[in-house]
Amino acid sequence: MAIRKRVRLTDAGIARLRPREREFTVWDSRVPGLGVRVRLNGGRSYVLIRTVEGRTRRLSLGATESKGVDQARHECLEMQVESRGELPEMASVQKAPLFRDFVAGAWHEAHFARYKPSSRRSLGYVLSARLLPAFGATELDRITGRQVERWFEEYSQDAPGGANRAMDLLRQILNFGIACGHMEKNPARGITRNRRTPMTRFLSRDEVRRLHEALDAADERGPGARAQADIIRLLLLTGARKGEIVNLRWSEVDGDALALTDSKTGPRTVHLNPQARAVLDRRPRGPGPWVFPSPADPDRPRSDTLGLWRSVRKEAGLDDVRLHDLRHNYASWAVMNGVPVPVVSRLLGHSSTRMTLRYVHLDDRDVRAAAERVGEAMAKLMAGTVAGTVGGGGA
């Protein structure tokens, strides 16, 4: 006999039930015999299994849209009182799992495997460094909105972008907790994400020079600082994502290109200019596979936390520039030097040129110069058209 898996039915969880290839029923863990049947067309209705005179019967209690689960439970208990003459006890309520147990169990099995390897690494960091320390020892249905809000505000003080990404993951996990019947509502709902100020400029020639000088000075601080400086140089020279460089393997260095086996958009090629190639050529090769290995364990990549960036940014007078802005900077300088946007899109590994256009920012001087060039070209065309018309009339 098949064992029926039971969950604590909730109105929110019932609303999330979707049809499958065959009809199925989800059974309540509080009232024995109560379930929700999901039809092929998406219709949902309450059903009750009753045993009358030794025969098992299935009764319909109506569509789930017509009543809440508490009312359906009450009706079931009334029917059982009528048939047995006494009020049965509800099944013992199953406690909601701890956040850490739910993440390591049901959520990990249902969601974690579908992420790309690079995404799993970043999600693993967010979980271990941010979410589990804050919520791991709390039962899902006891996480409060105020608790989430305080955590988000504190995290946002240092890393507003990181807080946004962690909040997105927390919402997804808690929504899955609702779908599994462990909680009624999402305590992270309604908390506003941090607004990110879009970059509207790129590094000028003088700023690039100052950054270069600050990185050269950092090389004198030792191997650890030199490794971080080289990572920053490669970000500046290739427009690559931070994770693509930090997690770079020697096996992916292929002549004048990086043959990345995994990136945000899948495997891709990063073409190297001579300056970027020179940075890689001077990197020492250790026993491990990583271009930038962990100082503690050569078999692991170094942490993607680049503390050096704060100091060199300050020394170069670039306090308002984020590390990811170097990617924007690469795109903008490429366009200003005549590289077509579709080619820049290939260089950055974007899946569409629409994304690339968000990365391209032009200096007012270049826009004015472009307007003047277009104006001169149009003036020549107009002059030629007028001359041709006059000449044609004279003939």
N, C-alpha and C positions, 0 to 999 in steps of 0.2 A: 504493500500500500504506500502510495506517494505521501511524503511528509509535506504538509502545507506550511510554507514560510509565512510567519505573521509579523506585521509591523504595527506601530501605533498610527492609526489613520488620523489624518488632520485635513481640514478643509483645503489648505494650501497644497498639501501633498496630493490630494485627490484631483485638484485642478490641473496638476502637472502630468497626470497619467496620459499616455499617448497610445494609440492602437498599435498592435503588432500584426504579424502574419496570421495569427489565430487569436480568437477571443481568450481572455484570461481574467482571473479574479485575484485581487489583493485582499488578504484576510486581516481582520483587526486583532490586535494583541490584547485588547481590553475586554471585549464582549465576545465570548466564544460563538462561532457560527456566523458572525457578521462579516460581510465582505463587500467589495465594490467590483462589479463586473464591467469590463471594458470591451465594447463591441468593435467589430472591424471598421464601422463607419465613425468611430470616435465617441459614440454615445456611452455614458457611464450611468450605472444604476446600482442602488443598494440591494443586496440579496442576503437572505438569512437561511441557514441550514437548520432544519428542525427535525427532531425524531418524534413521530406520533405513532403510538401503538406499534412500536418496533420497526416502523418504516421511515426512511429518511426522505424528507421533502425539501425542495428549494423554493423559497418564497421571494417574490419581488417586493421591495419596499418603495419603489418609485425612483425617478431620476435624481441624480445627485444635485442637479440645479434647483430642485424643489425644496430641499431641506439640507441643513448642516449635519455633520457627522454626530454631534451631540444629540440632536433630535432623533436621528436614526438609532443611536444606542438606546435612548429612552424607550422608543417603540419596541425594540427587541426585548428589553427587560420586561415591559408590560406583557408582551406575548408569552414570555416564559413564566411570568407570575400566573397568568390565566391557565396555562397548561399544567403547571406543577403545584400551584397553590402557595408558592413561597418565592421570595425574592432571592435569586441566585447572586452570589458574589461575583464582582467583576474579576477578571483575570488579573493577577498581580501586574502592576504597571512596570514595564521594562524601563529602567533608567536610561536616559540618553547617554551615549558614549562620551568619554573625554575627547576633547578636540584632537589631541595628539593621536589617540587610538583610531578615531574616525579617519584622520588624514592618512595614517599608515595602513589602514585597512580598506574600507569601502571606497573612499575617494581615490586612493592610489590605484586600486585595481580598475576603477571605472574611467579615470581621467589621465593619470600621469603617463601611462604608456603611449598615449596618442600624441604627446609632444615630441618635437625633434630633440636629438641629443643635446644640442646647444641650449635649447629652451629648458630642458630638464636640469641642466647645471645651474642656470640662473634661478629657476623656480626652487631648486633645492637650497640655494643660498637664502632666498627670501623666507622659506619655511624655517630653516634651522636658525637663522640669525634674527628674524623679526617676528614671525607669527607664533612659532612654538614657545619661545620664551614668554610671550605675552598671554597666550590663550591655551597653551598645551594642557595645563592641569585643570581646566574648567570644562564642565559638562556642556555640550552644545546648547541645550535649552536654557542654560544659566548665563550665557554670554549676553551682556546688556549693551544697549546702544550707547550709554554713557561710558562704559568701559572701552568700547571701540573708538569712540570720539576722543577720549583722553590719549589713547595710544596713537591715533592718527595725528593729533596736534603735536605731540612730543616728537614723533618721527619727522614731521614736516618742518620742524625748526632747522634741522641739518640737511635734509634731502627731500625737498618737496616732490621731485620727480620719482624718487624711489618709494616715497610714501604712497603716491598714486598707484604705482604698479603693485605694491603689496596690498593695497586696499582692493584693487581689482581681483587679485587672487583670493583674498579673504571672502569677498562677496560670492565668488563662484563656489568656493567650498561650502559656505553656509547655505547657499541656494540648493546645493546638492543634499545638504542635511535636511532641508525642508522636504525635498522630493522623497527622501528615505523615511520620512515620518518622524524624525527626531525632534523637530521644533516647529513652531507655528509661523513665525515670521523672522525675517532677516534683520538682525540688529545693526547691520552695516548699511541698511537702506536709508537713503535720504542724506547721507553725509557727502558734502560737496567736495569734489576733487580740487586739488590746488591748481590754480591757473598758472600756466607757464608762459613767460614772456617770450614771444617769438624773436628769433635773431633777425635783426634788420641791417646788420653790417657784417663785414668780414675783416680780416686782418689787413692793414695797410702794409706797404712795403717796409716802412720803418718798424711797424709792430712785429712783422716776421723776423726782421733783423734782430730786434731786442729779444725775442723769444729764443732765437738761435744762440745768442750770446749767453742767455741765462742757462740754456741746456748745456753749453760747453763748460760753463763754470760748475755745473752740477756734476760733471764727469769726475771732478777732482775729489768728490766726497766718498768715493769708494765703489766697489762692484755693484752693490745694491742700487745706489743712486744712478750709476751708469746704465744699468739695465732698464730702469724706469725712463731715463732720458732717451734711450734708443727706442723704446716703445712709443713715446710721444713723437719722436722724429718720424717714425714710420707712419703714424696716424696723420701727421702733417703732410708727408710726401706721397701718401697713397690714397687718402680719403677712406681708408678701411674702417670698419667698426672696431671698437676697443676689444671686444671678445675675439675677433678674428686674429688680432695680433698677439694678445696675451696668451691665447691657446694655440699658437702656431707651432706646428711640428716641423722638424728638419725634413721629413719625408715629403712635406708639401711645398718646399722651396725647390722650384724647377726652373733653373736658369734665370731668365729675366721675368719670371712670373711666379705667383703663388697659386698652386693648384689646391684650393681649399676643398676638403672633403665635406665640410659641413659649415653652413652659415645661416643667417636668418632666412634667406630665400633658397637654401639648398646649396649643393656644390657649385662653386663658381671660381673664376680665374681673376686674380688681381695682378695687373700688369705693373712691372717695376720699372721706374726710371733709374738712370745710373746712380743718382744720389741715394735712393732707397736701397738699391743693390749693394752700395758701399757700406751702408749701415749693417746689413746682414753679413757681409763678408768679414767684418771685423768682430762679429760676435763669437765668443769662445764656444767650442763644441764640447759638451760634457758627455757622460755615459748614458744619459737619458734621452728620450725622443724630443724633448721640448727645446725650442729656441730660447725661451725665457723660463727656465725651470725654477721651482721653488727653492729658496736657499736652504731649507731644512730637508727637502727630499727631492733629489733630481728626477725621480720617476713621476713627479707630479708637476703641473704647471704652476707658476707663481700666482699669487692672489691678484684679482683684477682691481684691487684697491691701490691706486697710484697716489700715495701721499705727496710725492715730489711735485705733482702738478700744482698744488696750492702755493708752494714756495716759489717755483719758477714763474708762475703766473703773476705773483706779487712783485717779484724782482723785475719782470718785464713790463710792469704797469698795465696788466691785462686782467684786472680784478673782475671785470664783468663778462669775461669769456669763459664758457664751459668747455670741458674737454671734447664733448661731442661737436662743438662748434667748429673744430678743426675739419670735420667732414663737410660741413657747410662751406667752409673757407675753400677747400679743395675744389668743390663744385663751382663756386663763383669764379675763382681764378681760371678754371678751365674754360668757362663760357666767355670770359673777358678776353681770353687769348684765342678766340675763334673756334673753339671746339663745339660742334653741334650738340644740342641737348640730347638727342638719342644716343650719341657716343658717350656723353657724360653719364647717362643712365646706365650704360654697360659698364663703365668704369666703377661706378658706385655699387653695382649689383642690385639695382632697383628692378622691380618687376614691371614697372610702368613709368613713362616719362612724367606722368602727373605727380608722382612722388618726387621726382628729380626737380621739378619746378619749385617745389616747396623748399628745396635746399639752395637754390640759386638766388643770390642777392648781388646787386650791382651798385657800385659807387655812383653818386650823382654825376661825377665828372665823366664817367664812361657812358652814362645815359645821355648826357648833353652831347658828347662827341658823336654817339650813334645818331642822335637826332640831326646833328649838323651834316653827317655823311648822307643820311637819307634825303635831307633837304637839298643838298647839292646835286644828288643824282636825279631827283624829281625836277629840279630846275633845268638841268640839261635836257631831260626828256621833253619838258614843256617847251623849251626853246626850240628843240628840233622839230616838234610838232607844228609850232607856229610858223617856223621858217618853211617847212614843207608845204603848209597850206597856202602861204603867200606865193611861194614859187609856183604851186600848181595853178593858182588863179591867173598868174601872169602868162603861163604857157597857153 
